[in-house]
Amino acid sequence: MTHRTRTLSTLSTLSVLAVLLGLAVLLTSWGEKARAAEMDATYTVYLPLVECPSCTGSAVPVTPVPVTPTPTPAEDVAEVIRLVNIERAKVGCPAVVGEPNLIAATQGWAEYMRANNIAQHAPASWYAPYGYDGALENIDGTSTAQLAVEHWMASHMGHRENLLWCYQPDDPSYLPDDVYLAGVGHAGTYWVWGLTLKMNY
């Protein structure tokens, strides 16, 4: 009786050990499969697109050399300028005039941003090959000229001011013959506005 009891006890112990060993193998297999699935998984991280009108853009590796950008569709340029001039008239500012070199500069920057998937202001040196020291610049990512102008007009971060800037008659720097020049660039959903002053004195 004692021998049978010991034998049964030994068998029970072996059975328990076998079950535990089986569980260990199973858990190891599950762990390996889980790690393999984790390694095979694809993770997508979404980063916000942030405009920074106060940035100078000097961190962008830009070589300021002349480029020959794709011409901005004339209707895009005309529509942005038309909408901006409506707003300028409301605050007593002269209408802006589209200037070919400035249009080429802003178009080139719109294409640069699209090609590099960035949203950043051009450094002043970008405008040098086009005959300018810089420009009051806005950028936007949207589908139409009207939406771009609406976004800029609704902004309180300097975009509105970059559309409506001018010297008023009571300003010592005001000259009645000054001409305000504008450039508009559009590439995909990227829009660029540039404004400068041609002083006549």
WODACOR-V833692 format. One record per backbone hydrogen bond with DSSP energy under -1.0 kcal/mol. NH is the residue of the N-H (numbers start at 1). CO is the residue of the C=O. Records with the same first field share a line. If there is no record, write none. Layout:
NH=CO  CO
This chain:
5=1
6=2
7=3
8=4
9=5
10=6
11=7
12=8
13=9
14=10
15=11
16=12
17=13
18=14
19=15
20=16
21=17
22=18
23=19
24=20
25=21
26=22
27=23
28=24
29=25
30=26
31=27
32=28
33=29
34=30
35=31
36=32
37=33
38=34
39=35
40=36
55=52
60=57
62=60
65=63
76=73
77=73
78=74
79=75
80=76
81=77
82=78
83=79
84=80
85=81
86=82
87=83
88=84
89=85
92=89
93=88
97=180
99=182
103=99
104=100
105=101
106=102
107=103
108=104
109=105
110=106
111=107
112=108
113=109
114=110
115=111
116=112
118=113
126=123
127=124
130=127
131=128
132=127
136=195
138=193
140=191
142=189
148=144
149=145
150=146
151=147
152=148
153=149
154=150
162=158
163=160
164=160
165=161
171=168
174=171
178=175
179=198
181=196
182=97
183=194
185=192
187=190
190=187
191=140
192=185
193=138
194=183
195=136
196=181
198=179
